[in-house]
Amino acid sequence: MKSKKLLIVGELNIDIILNDIQGFPQVGSEIIADKMDFTMGSSSAIMASNISKLGIDTSFCGLIGDDEFGHFILKNLQKQQVDINNIKVSSTHKTGMTIVLNYAQDRANVTYCGAMEKMSFDDIPWSQISNFDHFHLSNLFLQKSLKKDIVKIFKTAKENGLTTSLDLQVDPENKWDFNYKTCLPYVDIFLPNEAELKALTREENIDAALREIKDYANILALKLGDKGSRIIQGNTKIDCLPYVVDDFVDAIGAGDSFNAGFIKKFLEAASLEECGSYANLIGAHSTTKPGGINAFLNSEYIKSNTELIGSQNETKK
């Protein structure tokens, strides 16, 4: 079977990740972090890197600054076999950056958006769109110039014959002004977590949120953290059990890795249950190394560790 080609459109930034932090920052004071990692960040780039290492032909469309951070991102995407021909370099805007304060399975982020919020509809390679089979977009609220045309973007992708997926992620302004009723009919796979779905629908519990969204979403892949995931299509509901790891490091990029696992299996025409279960496995695998991509740098480690996680969880059942 001919391999499917994936185009990811999204933000690009580097991450400075602080771990083992002694307290929480307060204005006028200083605290110590005992561990620090410098890595390529951004939801979109993490997914692109990881799904590429899982064997999917992946191209990236984004905007960076002409600076050391931007060059670092390009080098890392190339190392992960991601096609960077559709990444543009701005001479007027700096590459984005996120400082991550990591606390066990939760974190606090401070992000400088820079070039990422300047990318627009016209920066997407529409003249080449027929070269791709699937279109994915992540982290909409950090990309203001894309956000205003989000319905047009997904409608255009669908009109050109692509399947599509969307991961909104968090709205830093807490407005959640995304017209899901108009946009989601053009999105084949919607990939929120519980908190995001409740905020988007303005519902206090997840059951009410699911009732609100069900008439607009095609396939809903709901991330439930350590409870696994729930996959919904029409009247079909599939609860996929979580994979538990013994060597947890951090959860940075776990949701993006879930996306990578789900979309990989979807493009391989797997069942929804297989898509959800594999997504859970890849998300769990991601947590065994710091940052979003470090568990995916070595193909042998991916293979051996996912097999180990799978066998350990089978034994625990």
Backbone as CSV, one residue per row, in Angstrom:
resi,resn,N_x,N_y,N_z,CA_x,CA_y,CA_z,C_x,C_y,C_z
1,MET,0.839,-1.193,0.000,0.000,0.000,0.000,0.872,1.241,0.000
2,LYS,0.540,2.220,-0.835,1.290,3.460,-0.913,1.223,4.200,0.425
3,SER,2.379,4.685,0.916,2.395,5.380,2.196,1.723,6.736,2.063
4,LYS,0.980,7.122,3.106,0.269,8.391,3.106,1.214,9.535,3.488
5,LYS,0.951,10.722,2.935,1.774,11.891,3.222,1.003,12.878,4.101
6,LEU,1.677,13.338,5.129,1.074,14.188,6.144,1.666,15.590,6.087
7,LEU,0.799,16.595,6.113,1.232,17.987,6.244,0.764,18.506,7.600
8,ILE,1.714,18.962,8.406,1.398,19.559,9.705,1.638,21.062,9.616
9,VAL,0.639,21.832,10.000,0.740,23.287,10.052,0.683,23.699,11.517
10,GLY,1.672,24.499,11.935,1.626,24.877,13.342,2.767,25.744,13.807
11,GLU,2.819,25.894,15.123,3.769,26.786,15.773,5.122,26.102,15.945
12,LEU,6.162,26.916,16.043,7.518,26.403,16.258,8.185,27.223,17.356
13,ASN,8.703,26.536,18.360,9.440,27.219,19.428,10.404,26.253,20.097
14,ILE,11.305,26.787,20.862,12.169,25.939,21.679,11.610,25.905,23.102
15,ASP,11.953,24.853,23.843,11.542,24.707,25.242,12.762,24.733,26.146
16,ILE,12.674,25.494,27.223,13.606,25.366,28.345,12.797,24.749,29.476
17,ILE,13.133,23.516,29.855,12.334,22.739,30.796,13.070,22.652,32.133
18,LEU,12.423,23.101,33.185,12.988,23.054,34.528,12.273,21.990,35.347
19,ASN,13.046,21.114,35.981,12.504,20.035,36.814,13.100,20.093,38.214
20,ASP,12.489,19.341,39.125,12.918,19.318,40.533,13.025,20.742,41.071
21,ILE,11.922,21.483,40.929,11.887,22.897,41.317,11.520,23.004,42.798
22,GLN,12.269,23.818,43.509,12.068,23.957,44.950,11.046,25.053,45.243
23,GLY,9.772,24.705,45.074,8.710,25.666,45.312,8.137,26.216,44.026
24,PHE,7.354,27.308,44.165,6.737,27.943,42.997,7.130,29.412,42.982
25,PRO,7.456,29.958,41.795,7.977,31.335,41.744,6.989,32.370,42.287
26,GLN,7.537,33.359,42.958,6.769,34.502,43.409,7.535,35.768,43.044
27,VAL,6.809,36.839,42.721,7.446,38.103,42.361,8.317,38.592,43.510
28,GLY,9.535,38.965,43.181,10.459,39.487,44.184,11.267,38.431,44.900
29,SER,11.134,37.165,44.449,11.893,36.086,45.097,12.576,35.230,44.042
30,GLU,13.406,34.323,44.456,14.111,33.416,43.548,14.086,32.013,44.124
31,ILE,13.845,31.019,43.259,13.875,29.622,43.672,14.830,28.853,42.763
32,ILE,15.110,27.627,43.147,16.104,26.810,42.444,15.430,25.623,41.758
33,ALA,15.856,25.332,40.516,15.498,24.087,39.829,16.765,23.251,39.731
34,ASP,16.680,21.985,40.105,17.872,21.131,40.123,18.171,20.483,38.776
35,LYS,17.181,20.518,37.829,17.407,19.925,36.507,16.905,20.877,35.423
36,MET,17.621,20.883,34.286,17.221,21.727,33.159,17.489,20.988,31.861
37,ASP,16.537,21.063,30.943,16.713,20.517,29.596,16.366,21.593,28.587
38,PHE,17.152,21.658,27.508,16.916,22.584,26.395,16.587,21.727,25.185
39,THR,15.389,21.926,24.612,14.964,21.031,23.543,14.033,21.757,22.584
40,MET,13.798,21.153,21.440,12.785,21.672,20.535,11.417,21.482,21.160
41,GLY,10.612,22.528,21.170,9.281,22.441,21.742,8.217,22.589,20.671
42,SER,7.063,23.036,21.085,5.859,23.278,20.295,5.103,21.989,20.043
43,SER,3.819,22.063,20.278,2.938,20.913,20.079,3.068,20.351,18.674
44,SER,3.059,21.241,17.692,3.074,20.808,16.293,4.376,20.121,15.928
45,ALA,5.506,20.713,16.353,6.814,20.143,16.013,7.045,18.822,16.722
46,ILE,6.576,18.722,17.962,6.705,17.461,18.691,5.940,16.360,17.966
47,MET,4.708,16.657,17.567,3.938,15.651,16.841,4.617,15.289,15.530
48,ALA,5.099,16.300,14.801,5.746,16.046,13.513,6.965,15.149,13.686
49,SER,7.805,15.470,14.660,9.019,14.678,14.899,8.674,13.240,15.241
50,ASN,7.693,13.076,16.125,7.405,11.742,16.630,6.665,10.873,15.624
51,ILE,5.740,11.459,14.872,5.029,10.647,13.879,5.963,10.302,12.721
52,SER,6.919,11.182,12.429,7.916,10.870,11.403,8.756,9.667,11.824
53,LYS,9.174,9.639,13.097,9.967,8.510,13.589,9.131,7.236,13.693
54,LEU,7.817,7.377,13.700,6.935,6.207,13.679,6.685,5.709,12.255
55,GLY,7.270,6.407,11.256,7.230,5.894,9.894,6.304,6.601,8.929
56,ILE,5.725,7.736,9.342,4.827,8.468,8.456,5.600,9.578,7.735
57,ASP,5.417,9.663,6.421,6.056,10.695,5.593,5.463,12.058,5.969
58,THR,6.262,12.905,6.627,5.747,14.111,7.272,6.435,15.373,6.771
59,SER,5.638,16.381,6.433,6.137,17.704,6.061,5.575,18.724,7.039
60,PHE,6.349,19.799,7.239,5.941,20.815,8.214,5.846,22.171,7.546
61,CYS,4.799,22.922,7.916,4.626,24.309,7.481,4.585,25.186,8.727
62,GLY,5.532,26.126,8.836,5.581,27.004,9.990,6.422,28.230,9.708
63,LEU,6.597,29.065,10.733,7.350,30.307,10.599,8.284,30.453,11.785
64,ILE,9.574,30.691,11.496,10.577,30.898,12.539,11.311,32.200,12.271
65,GLY,12.095,32.629,13.247,12.962,33.777,13.061,14.318,33.348,12.527
66,ASP,15.042,34.299,11.974,16.390,34.036,11.471,17.367,34.190,12.629
67,ASP,17.336,33.206,13.552,18.135,33.290,14.772,18.582,31.886,15.180
68,GLU,19.358,31.802,16.243,19.915,30.513,16.673,18.823,29.525,17.061
69,PHE,17.760,30.000,17.687,16.666,29.098,18.057,16.000,28.515,16.812
70,GLY,15.781,29.364,15.806,15.182,28.885,14.567,16.060,27.863,13.861
71,HIS,17.359,28.120,13.814,18.289,27.184,13.181,18.321,25.852,13.948
72,PHE,18.239,25.938,15.273,18.211,24.743,16.118,16.983,23.887,15.792
73,ILE,15.827,24.534,15.617,14.587,23.814,15.294,14.700,23.124,13.940
74,LEU,15.199,23.840,12.929,15.341,23.247,11.595,16.241,22.019,11.633
75,LYS,17.346,22.134,12.349,18.300,21.022,12.440,17.649,19.804,13.102
76,ASN,16.854,20.057,14.162,16.220,18.945,14.869,15.114,18.301,14.048
77,LEU,14.344,19.083,13.322,13.306,18.496,12.469,13.934,17.654,11.356
78,GLN,15.017,18.152,10.773,15.706,17.381,9.741,16.246,16.076,10.302
79,LYS,16.766,16.136,11.520,17.297,14.930,12.163,16.210,13.874,12.360
80,GLN,14.966,14.352,12.519,13.828,13.444,12.697,13.174,13.071,11.367
81,GLN,13.842,13.409,10.251,13.355,13.102,8.897,12.043,13.802,8.551
82,VAL,11.844,15.012,9.089,10.688,15.833,8.726,11.093,16.762,7.587
83,ASP,10.263,16.832,6.546,10.510,17.733,5.417,10.265,19.174,5.867
84,ILE,11.284,20.039,5.738,11.188,21.420,6.229,11.062,22.437,5.091
85,ASN,10.790,21.977,3.879,10.762,22.880,2.723,9.670,23.943,2.807
86,ASN,8.645,23.705,3.622,7.560,24.677,3.738,7.625,25.488,5.030
87,ILE,8.790,25.485,5.680,9.013,26.360,6.825,9.656,27.651,6.327
88,LYS,9.030,28.768,6.654,9.545,30.070,6.221,10.324,30.734,7.349
89,VAL,11.304,31.553,6.965,12.158,32.252,7.923,11.870,33.747,7.836
90,SER,11.500,34.338,8.981,11.199,35.765,9.038,12.444,36.563,9.418
91,SER,12.654,37.671,8.736,13.773,38.552,9.074,13.365,39.601,10.096
92,THR,12.077,39.646,10.438,11.586,40.694,11.345,11.037,40.167,12.670
93,HIS,10.803,38.863,12.775,10.243,38.301,14.005,11.151,37.207,14.547
94,LYS,11.222,37.108,15.859,12.071,36.106,16.509,11.332,34.768,16.648
95,THR,12.103,33.703,16.740,11.537,32.373,16.975,10.909,32.316,18.367
96,GLY,9.791,31.610,18.481,9.098,31.486,19.755,9.876,30.675,20.780
97,MET,9.508,30.860,22.050,10.199,30.175,23.146,9.236,29.946,24.300
98,THR,9.325,28.786,24.943,8.518,28.471,26.120,9.415,28.046,27.277
99,ILE,9.198,28.645,28.430,9.844,28.192,29.664,8.835,27.322,30.406
100,VAL,9.222,26.090,30.653,8.331,25.097,31.261,8.772,24.838,32.696
101,LEU,7.881,25.105,33.642,8.117,24.764,35.045,7.364,23.463,35.298
102,ASN,8.097,22.393,35.480,7.509,21.057,35.503,7.340,20.569,36.939
103,TYR,6.100,20.188,37.284,5.795,19.666,38.618,5.062,18.334,38.456
104,ALA,5.795,17.222,38.591,5.222,15.875,38.442,4.452,15.794,37.125
105,GLN,3.132,15.526,37.167,2.356,15.392,35.931,1.666,16.688,35.524
106,ASP,2.037,17.790,36.138,1.473,19.078,35.752,2.602,20.071,35.547
107,ARG,2.291,21.236,34.979,3.333,22.212,34.683,2.735,23.599,34.502
108,ALA,3.612,24.587,34.593,3.248,25.972,34.296,4.164,26.453,33.182
109,ASN,3.587,27.046,32.147,4.354,27.487,30.982,4.299,29.001,30.837
110,VAL,5.398,29.569,30.384,5.427,30.970,29.955,5.948,30.965,28.524
111,THR,5.151,31.488,27.583,5.502,31.411,26.157,5.631,32.805,25.540
112,TYR,6.706,32.972,24.777,6.867,34.117,23.891,6.536,33.618,22.487
113,CYS,5.487,34.157,21.874,5.007,33.612,20.606,5.898,33.975,19.421
114,GLY,6.327,35.213,19.335,7.202,35.608,18.237,6.602,35.306,16.876
115,ALA,7.402,34.679,16.023,7.008,34.456,14.626,5.760,33.589,14.493
116,MET,5.521,32.695,15.447,4.426,31.735,15.279,3.063,32.416,15.119
117,GLU,2.860,33.570,15.752,1.547,34.203,15.664,1.395,35.058,14.403
118,LYS,2.430,35.072,13.563,2.380,35.865,12.334,2.063,35.014,11.104
119,MET,2.124,33.699,11.221,1.844,32.839,10.070,0.364,32.923,9.699
120,SER,0.079,33.021,8.391,-1.287,33.238,7.928,-1.728,32.176,6.926
121,PHE,-2.971,32.264,6.510,-3.554,31.353,5.520,-2.676,31.253,4.280
122,ASP,-2.154,32.373,3.820,-1.370,32.403,2.580,-0.008,31.743,2.712
123,ASP,0.447,31.486,3.946,1.737,30.806,4.147,1.616,29.289,3.998
124,ILE,0.404,28.779,3.978,0.185,27.342,3.784,0.382,27.016,2.304
125,PRO,1.087,25.947,1.972,1.410,25.648,0.559,0.223,25.073,-0.208
126,TRP,-0.781,25.911,-0.453,-1.995,25.439,-1.112,-1.726,24.962,-2.537
127,SER,-0.736,25.544,-3.196,-0.435,25.118,-4.568,0.109,23.691,-4.613
128,GLN,0.590,23.186,-3.468,1.140,21.825,-3.402,0.228,20.880,-2.628
129,ILE,-0.938,21.345,-2.229,-1.749,20.603,-1.262,-2.143,19.219,-1.772
130,SER,-2.259,19.056,-3.082,-2.652,17.758,-3.638,-1.559,16.704,-3.471
131,ASN,-0.360,17.129,-3.044,0.726,16.181,-2.789,0.543,15.442,-1.468
132,PHE,-0.413,15.904,-0.657,-0.589,15.350,0.684,-1.920,14.620,0.805
133,ASP,-1.971,13.723,1.803,-3.188,12.945,2.067,-3.926,13.423,3.310
134,HIS,-3.172,13.984,4.272,-3.774,14.365,5.547,-3.209,15.707,5.998
135,PHE,-4.083,16.525,6.603,-3.738,17.863,7.082,-3.984,17.910,8.583
136,HIS,-2.960,18.341,9.347,-3.113,18.452,10.807,-2.692,19.837,11.261
137,LEU,-3.442,20.381,12.226,-3.092,21.669,12.819,-3.197,21.565,14.329
138,SER,-2.197,22.123,15.029,-2.171,22.099,16.493,-2.019,23.506,17.060
139,ASN,-2.501,23.662,18.309,-2.247,24.852,19.125,-2.777,26.133,18.473
140,LEU,-4.045,26.130,18.160,-4.658,27.212,17.388,-4.567,28.564,18.068
141,PHE,-4.779,28.610,19.387,-4.918,29.902,20.055,-3.613,30.697,20.129
142,LEU,-2.478,30.039,19.931,-1.205,30.766,19.886,-0.909,31.318,18.494
143,GLN,-1.751,30.991,17.527,-1.486,31.369,16.147,-2.620,32.270,15.642
144,LYS,-2.553,33.528,16.049,-3.668,34.451,15.841,-3.961,34.696,14.369
145,SER,-2.920,34.749,13.541,-3.151,35.030,12.123,-3.802,33.852,11.412
146,LEU,-3.575,32.626,11.896,-4.269,31.458,11.352,-5.684,31.353,11.901
147,LYS,-5.840,31.729,13.154,-7.108,31.537,13.855,-8.271,32.237,13.151
148,LYS,-8.029,33.428,12.612,-9.129,34.170,12.000,-9.652,33.495,10.732
149,ASP,-8.837,32.602,10.147,-9.253,31.907,8.916,-9.410,30.402,9.125
150,ILE,-9.637,29.975,10.366,-9.563,28.546,10.657,-10.624,27.736,9.894
151,VAL,-11.827,28.257,9.759,-12.856,27.523,9.010,-12.450,27.415,7.543
152,LYS,-11.974,28.496,6.980,-11.526,28.519,5.589,-10.381,27.536,5.365
153,ILE,-9.479,27.427,6.335,-8.334,26.522,6.221,-8.801,25.074,6.113
154,PHE,-9.661,24.654,7.038,-10.100,23.256,7.031,-11.041,22.969,5.863
155,LYS,-11.855,23.932,5.504,-12.745,23.754,4.360,-11.925,23.573,3.082
156,THR,-10.863,24.362,2.930,-10.006,24.259,1.742,-9.279,22.916,1.700
157,ALA,-8.790,22.464,2.841,-8.123,21.161,2.892,-9.084,20.042,2.484
158,LYS,-10.308,20.080,2.994,-11.287,19.045,2.652,-11.673,19.112,1.178
159,GLU,-11.821,20.323,0.655,-12.183,20.468,-0.758,-11.094,19.932,-1.685
160,ASN,-9.873,19.854,-1.176,-8.764,19.310,-1.966,-8.545,17.822,-1.702
161,GLY,-9.485,17.188,-0.999,-9.467,15.738,-0.848,-8.673,15.189,0.317
162,LEU,-8.195,16.046,1.239,-7.408,15.574,2.365,-8.320,15.203,3.530
163,THR,-7.892,14.225,4.312,-8.486,14.037,5.631,-7.798,15.026,6.571
164,THR,-8.464,15.333,7.692,-7.985,16.437,8.529,-8.068,16.095,10.016
165,SER,-7.237,16.785,10.802,-7.298,16.637,12.257,-6.887,17.946,12.924
166,LEU,-7.373,18.141,14.139,-7.164,19.385,14.874,-6.983,19.095,16.358
167,ASP,-5.953,19.718,16.941,-5.753,19.713,18.388,-5.693,21.178,18.830
168,LEU,-6.771,21.669,19.427,-6.844,23.089,19.806,-5.795,23.490,20.824
169,GLN,-5.670,22.700,21.874,-4.865,22.984,23.053,-5.438,24.160,23.849
170,VAL,-4.642,24.705,24.774,-5.142,25.682,25.747,-5.241,27.076,25.134
171,ASP,-6.237,27.831,25.569,-6.350,29.236,25.209,-5.775,30.075,26.348
172,PRO,-4.589,30.679,26.179,-3.978,31.458,27.266,-4.847,32.627,27.734
173,GLU,-5.703,33.140,26.846,-6.577,34.252,27.212,-7.903,33.772,27.808
174,ASN,-8.117,32.458,27.783,-9.311,31.827,28.352,-10.613,32.350,27.732
175,LYS,-10.563,32.713,26.463,-11.768,33.151,25.757,-12.451,31.986,25.043
176,TRP,-11.669,31.059,24.524,-12.171,29.882,23.828,-13.131,30.268,22.706
177,ASP,-12.724,31.282,21.952,-13.572,31.780,20.863,-13.261,31.050,19.553
178,PHE,-13.552,29.786,19.567,-13.412,28.917,18.398,-14.806,28.441,18.025
179,ASN,-15.229,28.730,16.799,-16.586,28.378,16.356,-16.622,26.902,15.940
180,TYR,-16.740,26.033,16.943,-16.692,24.592,16.662,-17.892,24.119,15.855
181,LYS,-19.018,24.796,15.982,-20.200,24.377,15.237,-20.006,24.536,13.734
182,THR,-19.238,25.539,13.348,-18.983,25.791,11.936,-17.762,25.037,11.430
183,CYS,-16.731,24.920,12.279,-15.453,24.357,11.824,-15.383,22.835,11.901
184,LEU,-15.870,22.245,12.986,-15.657,20.808,13.196,-16.249,19.906,12.116
185,PRO,-17.314,20.296,11.414,-17.758,19.442,10.313,-16.699,19.221,9.235
186,TYR,-15.694,20.100,9.160,-14.598,19.942,8.199,-13.381,19.254,8.818
187,VAL,-13.487,18.855,10.079,-12.385,18.206,10.798,-12.738,16.736,10.988
188,ASP,-11.939,15.841,10.416,-12.240,14.410,10.550,-11.949,13.888,11.948
189,ILE,-10.869,14.384,12.570,-10.481,13.903,13.896,-10.202,15.104,14.792
190,PHE,-10.965,15.230,15.859,-10.794,16.301,16.840,-10.169,15.692,18.087
191,LEU,-9.083,16.303,18.598,-8.225,15.659,19.596,-8.051,16.502,20.872
192,PRO,-9.122,16.807,21.584,-8.983,17.595,22.819,-8.710,16.715,24.033
193,ASN,-8.342,17.351,25.159,-8.378,16.635,26.432,-9.620,17.087,27.198
194,GLU,-9.827,16.519,28.380,-11.044,16.802,29.150,-11.203,18.291,29.458
195,ALA,-10.139,18.895,29.997,-10.206,20.296,30.416,-10.492,21.206,29.232
196,GLU,-9.855,20.923,28.093,-10.061,21.744,26.900,-11.492,21.633,26.387
197,LEU,-12.037,20.424,26.390,-13.393,20.229,25.871,-14.424,20.911,26.763
198,LYS,-14.223,20.829,28.078,-15.158,21.501,28.990,-15.075,23.021,28.839
199,ALA,-13.866,23.540,28.689,-13.712,24.987,28.521,-14.319,25.452,27.209
200,LEU,-14.102,24.683,26.148,-14.622,25.053,24.831,-16.138,25.090,24.812
201,THR,-16.771,24.081,25.415,-18.236,23.991,25.397,-18.886,24.742,26.555
202,ARG,-18.047,25.238,27.487,-18.512,25.948,28.675,-19.444,25.083,29.526
203,GLU,-19.088,23.809,29.593,-19.824,22.859,30.427,-18.974,22.457,31.624
204,GLU,-19.608,22.180,32.748,-18.857,21.892,33.963,-18.448,20.437,34.092
205,ASN,-19.116,19.528,33.390,-18.709,18.124,33.473,-18.554,17.550,32.065
206,ILE,-17.796,16.488,31.973,-17.409,15.969,30.665,-18.586,15.356,29.922
207,ASP,-19.536,14.775,30.613,-20.686,14.185,29.926,-21.512,15.263,29.220
208,ALA,-21.702,16.389,29.886,-22.433,17.490,29.264,-21.655,18.055,28.081
209,ALA,-20.341,18.138,28.228,-19.499,18.634,27.135,-19.592,17.720,25.917
210,LEU,-19.601,16.416,26.153,-19.704,15.462,25.048,-21.062,15.543,24.362
211,ARG,-22.114,15.752,25.135,-23.438,15.909,24.532,-23.489,17.159,23.655
212,GLU,-22.840,18.215,24.094,-22.834,19.469,23.352,-22.076,19.354,22.038
213,ILE,-20.965,18.601,22.041,-20.077,18.576,20.871,-20.452,17.496,19.863
214,LYS,-21.228,16.492,20.273,-21.386,15.273,19.466,-22.015,15.511,18.090
215,ASP,-22.851,16.514,17.963,-23.508,16.752,16.671,-22.600,17.454,15.666
216,TYR,-21.434,17.890,16.100,-20.536,18.654,15.230,-19.235,17.917,14.934
217,ALA,-18.803,17.052,15.851,-17.539,16.330,15.674,-17.758,15.070,14.850
218,ASN,-16.830,14.753,13.981,-16.866,13.509,13.208,-16.289,12.366,14.041
219,ILE,-14.981,12.342,14.221,-14.341,11.429,15.173,-13.781,12.281,16.295
220,LEU,-14.162,11.975,17.526,-13.639,12.674,18.700,-12.705,11.727,19.439
221,ALA,-11.427,12.095,19.521,-10.446,11.310,20.274,-10.129,12.093,21.540
222,LEU,-10.791,11.739,22.626,-10.702,12.484,23.877,-9.601,11.912,24.768
223,LYS,-8.622,12.732,25.094,-7.513,12.312,25.954,-7.924,12.423,27.414
224,LEU,-7.735,11.339,28.143,-8.157,11.281,29.541,-6.979,11.107,30.495
225,GLY,-5.760,11.428,30.040,-4.584,11.333,30.892,-4.348,9.919,31.368
226,ASP,-4.190,9.757,32.697,-3.904,8.423,33.231,-5.130,7.510,33.244
227,LYS,-6.263,8.004,32.702,-7.454,7.154,32.555,-7.586,6.615,31.132
228,GLY,-6.619,6.950,30.271,-6.646,6.439,28.904,-7.278,7.422,27.936
229,SER,-8.206,6.949,27.114,-8.858,7.815,26.131,-10.234,7.261,25.792
230,ARG,-11.063,8.126,25.222,-12.393,7.720,24.767,-12.539,8.170,23.315
231,ILE,-12.873,7.240,22.448,-13.027,7.524,21.029,-14.510,7.456,20.690
232,ILE,-15.031,8.518,20.074,-16.462,8.598,19.779,-16.661,8.942,18.311
233,GLN,-17.482,8.157,17.656,-17.904,8.450,16.288,-19.385,8.108,16.179
234,GLY,-20.220,9.130,16.013,-21.652,8.889,15.989,-22.115,8.254,17.289
235,ASN,-22.778,7.108,17.193,-23.250,6.404,18.388,-22.240,5.394,18.923
236,THR,-21.083,5.316,18.268,-20.036,4.387,18.719,-19.148,5.063,19.751
237,LYS,-18.966,4.418,20.895,-18.107,4.942,21.955,-17.150,3.839,22.389
238,ILE,-15.860,4.119,22.349,-14.841,3.128,22.692,-13.942,3.705,23.778
239,ASP,-13.888,3.058,24.935,-12.971,3.455,25.997,-11.699,2.625,25.881
240,CYS,-10.576,3.305,25.710,-9.286,2.639,25.544,-8.485,2.759,26.837
241,LEU,-8.065,1.625,27.362,-7.362,1.596,28.642,-6.005,2.287,28.549
242,PRO,-5.558,2.901,29.662,-4.253,3.561,29.664,-3.114,2.544,29.734
243,TYR,-1.928,2.986,29.357,-0.707,2.233,29.567,0.071,2.924,30.685
244,VAL,0.451,2.164,31.686,1.166,2.712,32.837,2.647,2.377,32.699
245,VAL,3.513,3.380,32.933,4.955,3.160,32.827,5.586,3.209,34.213
246,ASP,6.625,2.415,34.390,7.331,2.377,35.670,8.420,3.453,35.760
247,ASP,8.860,3.951,34.613,9.981,4.904,34.600,9.537,6.274,34.101
248,PHE,8.422,6.778,34.660,7.873,8.072,34.276,8.877,9.192,34.577
249,VAL,9.078,10.097,33.603,9.947,11.266,33.795,9.124,12.541,33.798
250,ASP,8.430,12.839,32.692,7.504,13.967,32.660,6.481,13.747,31.553
251,ALA,5.418,14.551,31.611,4.309,14.391,30.663,4.362,15.393,29.519
252,ILE,5.470,16.100,29.380,5.602,17.081,28.300,5.543,16.357,26.954
253,GLY,4.633,16.787,26.102,4.510,16.178,24.780,3.725,14.885,24.740
254,ALA,3.192,14.439,25.876,2.446,13.174,25.871,1.192,13.271,25.010
255,GLY,0.496,14.402,25.098,-0.695,14.593,24.271,-0.366,14.670,22.790
256,ASP,0.751,15.309,22.459,1.185,15.398,21.058,1.607,14.029,20.540
257,SER,2.201,13.241,21.411,2.586,11.881,21.032,1.362,10.997,20.865
258,PHE,0.339,11.213,21.704,-0.955,10.551,21.516,-1.477,10.862,20.116
259,ASN,-1.435,12.154,19.735,-1.875,12.546,18.391,-1.109,11.775,17.317
260,ALA,0.217,11.695,17.500,1.061,11.014,16.514,0.648,9.550,16.366
261,GLY,0.426,8.889,17.493,0.020,7.486,17.447,-1.336,7.306,16.794
262,PHE,-2.284,8.174,17.141,-3.636,8.053,16.584,-3.632,8.281,15.076
263,ILE,-2.985,9.359,14.636,-2.988,9.692,13.214,-2.222,8.650,12.401
264,LYS,-1.150,8.124,12.959,-0.411,7.057,12.254,-1.342,5.883,11.948
265,LYS,-2.033,5.404,12.952,-2.913,4.251,12.757,-4.105,4.598,11.857
266,PHE,-4.624,5.815,12.002,-5.722,6.257,11.144,-5.296,6.228,9.677
267,LEU,-4.088,6.718,9.379,-3.599,6.734,8.001,-3.315,5.333,7.483
268,GLU,-3.137,4.394,8.395,-2.926,3.001,8.010,-4.237,2.216,7.974
269,ALA,-5.359,2.937,8.091,-6.708,2.358,7.989,-7.010,1.363,9.103
270,ALA,-6.447,1.616,10.293,-6.738,0.763,11.449,-8.130,1.089,11.999
271,SER,-8.646,0.204,12.830,-9.935,0.452,13.472,-9.793,1.575,14.499
272,LEU,-10.915,2.168,14.899,-10.872,3.223,15.909,-10.301,2.713,17.229
273,GLU,-10.624,1.484,17.582,-10.089,0.912,18.817,-8.569,0.778,18.741
274,GLU,-8.062,0.319,17.592,-6.612,0.228,17.416,-5.964,1.606,17.463
275,CYS,-6.601,2.586,16.836,-6.070,3.954,16.841,-5.951,4.479,18.273
276,GLY,-7.019,4.292,19.062,-7.008,4.798,20.430,-6.023,4.089,21.324
277,SER,-5.960,2.774,21.204,-5.043,2.004,22.046,-3.579,2.326,21.717
278,TYR,-3.270,2.406,20.427,-1.896,2.717,20.031,-1.530,4.146,20.438
279,ALA,-2.478,5.070,20.334,-2.237,6.441,20.770,-1.897,6.488,22.260
280,ASN,-2.633,5.725,23.069,-2.327,5.649,24.503,-0.918,5.110,24.737
281,LEU,-0.545,4.088,23.987,0.781,3.482,24.137,1.881,4.489,23.794
282,ILE,1.716,5.209,22.683,2.737,6.160,22.256,2.805,7.343,23.222
283,GLY,1.659,7.756,23.741,1.658,8.807,24.759,2.393,8.376,26.015
284,ALA,2.184,7.145,26.443,2.879,6.617,27.624,4.378,6.512,27.370
285,HIS,4.753,6.027,26.203,6.174,5.917,25.837,6.856,7.280,25.911
286,SER,6.162,8.323,25.494,6.730,9.673,25.498,7.175,10.116,26.886
287,THR,6.492,9.639,27.923,6.773,10.101,29.289,8.025,9.486,29.894
288,THR,8.689,8.583,29.175,9.857,7.899,29.744,11.166,8.657,29.520
289,LYS,11.108,9.787,28.824,12.277,10.648,28.616,11.842,12.099,28.823
290,PRO,12.764,13.000,29.183,12.369,14.399,29.382,12.023,15.090,28.071
291,GLY,11.045,15.997,28.127,10.669,16.734,26.931,9.802,15.915,26.001
292,GLY,9.414,16.541,24.885,8.443,15.912,24.002,8.991,14.942,22.990
293,ILE,10.286,15.070,22.601,10.795,14.257,21.488,11.886,13.268,21.881
294,ASN,12.401,13.375,23.107,13.598,12.592,23.443,13.355,11.093,23.502
295,ALA,12.114,10.679,23.689,11.813,9.239,23.667,11.727,8.708,22.240
296,PHE,11.842,9.597,21.240,11.650,9.198,19.842,12.899,9.421,18.987
297,LEU,14.039,9.674,19.622,15.250,9.930,18.857,15.860,8.659,18.293
298,ASN,15.608,7.536,18.960,16.224,6.271,18.593,15.143,5.247,18.251
299,SER,15.150,4.756,17.024,14.106,3.824,16.572,14.113,2.528,17.366
300,GLU,15.303,2.076,17.745,15.395,0.839,18.528,14.772,1.022,19.908
301,TYR,14.982,2.216,20.499,14.376,2.485,21.803,12.854,2.542,21.695
302,ILE,12.356,3.156,20.640,10.907,3.202,20.443,10.342,1.785,20.403
303,LYS,10.968,0.931,19.596,10.473,-0.434,19.422,10.549,-1.220,20.730
304,SER,11.721,-1.199,21.374,11.910,-2.016,22.574,11.067,-1.503,23.742
305,ASN,10.971,-0.184,23.890,10.252,0.351,25.038,8.745,0.202,24.887
306,THR,8.212,0.399,23.688,6.770,0.204,23.508,6.400,-1.268,23.695
307,GLU,7.265,-2.161,23.256,7.010,-3.589,23.493,7.034,-3.901,24.986
308,LEU,7.991,-3.280,25.710,8.091,-3.500,27.156,6.860,-2.964,27.877
309,ILE,6.448,-1.749,27.532,5.257,-1.157,28.153,4.032,-2.024,27.881
310,GLY,3.895,-2.462,26.637,2.763,-3.314,26.276,2.732,-4.606,27.056
311,SER,3.881,-5.256,27.178,3.939,-6.545,27.892,3.712,-6.357,29.380
312,GLN,4.276,-5.275,29.960,4.089,-5.028,31.397,2.623,-4.767,31.716
313,ASN,1.952,-4.003,30.867,0.546,-3.678,31.111,-0.337,-4.896,30.900
314,GLU,0.036,-5.773,29.969,-0.728,-7.004,29.743,-0.625,-7.892,30.976
315,THR,0.578,-7.928,31.586,0.791,-8.741,32.784,-0.031,-8.229,33.964
316,LYS,-0.187,-6.893,34.044,-0.886,-6.287,35.184,-2.396,-6.462,35.112
317,LYS,-2.929,-6.781,33.909,-4.377,-6.907,33.755,-4.915,-8.093,34.544
